[in-house]
Amino acid sequence: MLVLVMVFGFACAETADFDRAELIQMAIDNQVNSYAPYSNYNVSAAVLTASGKIYLGVNVENASYPAGVCAERNAICHAVECGERELVAIAIVGGPNYELHDYCAPCGICRQTMREFCIPTEMRVIFAKSTEDYKEMSLEELLPESFGPDALGK
């Protein structure tokens, strides 16, 4: 488990000055652990939590396709398993055969999983080709009019 030098508060995630390049580089470095023998599309994610800790995940495919899991959900589930409940940012990289020639946006299920553990207007979602070439959006921009815990009174 890796820890950033600074710890950021959840309420100010949008304006927090976290190291985007470090988060992206961690995702890039971890991509080699992706298991994608069927699609050959290797994805890695690094999620920053409100405690300042970063959790990594990769996609893991399965011969029974629905049994596979996305990198973003792997990283988020690992964070939750370690007691984290507030996401601040996630960096996602991916591409065929470990190449990063395009932006890799999260699928709908991953967006909904992020929604469970963040404030959508403040959660930063970064899809990157490199530490210098990336797109950044709020989760609200990626998942407008979302359904979350607040809809159930939580």
N, C-alpha and C positions, 0 to 999 in steps of 0.2 A: 504494500500500500504506500503510495507516495503522497507527500503533503506539500502544498505550496508554501512559500515563505510567509505570505500574508493570509490571514483568515478574513473572509468577507461576510457581512451580515446579509441574511436572506432578503430583508425588506429593501435593500438598495442594490439588488443584483444588476439592474439595468445600467447603473452608473458606476458599478464596481470596476476598478482598474486591474483586472486580472490579466495575466500574461497569455494572450491568445496564441502567440507563436509556440509557447511551451505546450499548451494544451493540444494544439494541432500536431506538433512534433511527436508527442507521446502517442497519439493515434496512429501517425505514420509508422513509427517504430514498432508498434504492436501489430500492424497489419500482417506481418509474416506469420502470425499465429492463427490467421483465419483458416477455416476448413471449408472449402467450397469446390469439391471435386465434380459437382454436377453443372453448376452455372459458370464456374471459373471466375466468379465476380467476388473478389475479396474485399470485405468491409471491416473497418475497425472504428471504434468510438472511444473517446475519453470524456467522462462526465465529471464536472466540477460541482461539488456540493457546498452548501452554506458553511460547513465546518472548515472548508479550504482543502479537503481531501479530494483526490482524483481517483476515479475507478475506471478500469479499462474493460473493454469487451470486444469480441469479434463475432462475425457470423459463423454459425456452425450448421452446415447442411446435413441432410439425412436422406438415405435412399427412399424412405417414406417421406416425401416432400413436406407434408404439414408438420412433421416432427422437428424440422429445422428451426433455428432461432436467429434473429437479427442481432447485429453487433450492439446497437443502441439499447435494446432490451436486455442483453447480457450485461452490459455495463451498469444499467440502472438497477437491475435485480441484484447484482453484486453489491452495489451501494446500499440498497435496502436491507440485504442480508447482514450488512455490517452496522445497521442501526440508523442509517441516513434516511431522512424523509424530505429534504429540501434541496432541489436542484437549482443551480445557478446558470450553468452553461454546459453545452456539449459540443465537441468537435467530432466531425464524421468525415472519414476518408474512404474511398473505395474505387474499385475499377477492375476490369478484366485482367487476370493473371498478375495481380499485384501492381498494376500500373495505375497512375493517378492522372489520367488525361482529361477527366471531366469532373464536375461537381457531383457529389453523391448525397442527394437529399433523403431524409428519412421517409419511410413508408407511413401509411396512415395508422397502422397499429402502433408503430413506434411513437408517432406524434401523440396518440391517445395515452400511451404509457407515460410519456413525459408529463402530460397534462395532470396526471394523478399527483405528481410530486413537485409542483411549481406554481408560481404566479405567472400565467401566460404572457402578460404584458412585459414581464421582467426577464423571463427565461431567454437566454441567448442561444441560438442554434447556428452553428458554424459548419458549413460544408466547404471543404478545402481541396485544392490541388497541390498546395504547398503552404509553407508558413507565411509566404508573401501573397499568395493568390487564393483568396477565399471569399465567400459570400457569408453575410451574417444577417439574421433576421430574428425577430422575437417569435416565440411559439404562437402567440396570438395571430401574427401575420401568416403563419403556416397552417394554423388550425382555427380559423375564425368561427365564432359562434359555437365554441366547444362545449362539451358536456363534461363536467368534472365533479369532484366531491361536494362543491358548494351547491350543486343542483339537488343533492340528496341531504342537504342540511348539515354537511360536515365541514 
